[in-house]
Structure formats: structure tokens, C-alpha cells
Amino acid sequence: MRGADVTQEGLFVMRKTVDYIPAGHPLIAIREILNQALRELDSLFASIYEERGRYSVPPEWLLRGLVLQALYGIRSE
């Protein structure tokens, strides 16, 4: 089963992650582009995953992590 692409930022902290990023930072524009691309892929992801079973890590989380690795040059997966 495909896990949901939701965050729980308000669980332990009062500020959101976005509050720590300056307004003109390039990651904000990249995030908007990436979110739009992932919304377009939503139907594809839904067709790939089974309807029953254990929830998986949402593919959106994995792809966002890979983009950050590519942007920051992290060598290890």
C-alpha cells in the first residue's frame, strides 16, 4: 500500500520548516517545481501500488530525498 504524503511539523515544534528558510532561497522555487511534478505523477503512483497490505514509504518522500542528494552532492544513498 502506498503511504500518504503528509507531514507532522506541528507535533513537537511551534515553527514550520519553511520559517527557517530565507524568502529568496532557490530551494523554495525548486520545491514548487518538484511538488507540481509529483502531483502530475500521483495517478501513476496510485496505479503501481497494491490496495492492501502494509503502508510503504510514500514515493514522493523518496524522490524529494534523491533531489536533495543531487542538489547538495551527497554521495551516499
C-alpha positions, 0 to 999 in steps of 0.5 A: 500500500502506498503511504500518504504524503503528509507531514507532522511539523506541528507535533513537537515544534511551534515553527514550520520548516519553511520559517527557517528558510530565507524568502529568496532561497532557490530551494523554495522555487525548486520545491514548487517545481518538484511538488507540481511534478509529483502531483502530475505523477500521483495517478501513476503512483496510485496505479503501481501500488497494491490496495492492501497490505502494509503502508510503504514509504510514500514515493514522493518522500523518496524522490524529494530525498534523491533531489536533495542528494543531487542538489547538495552532492551527497554521495551516499544513498 
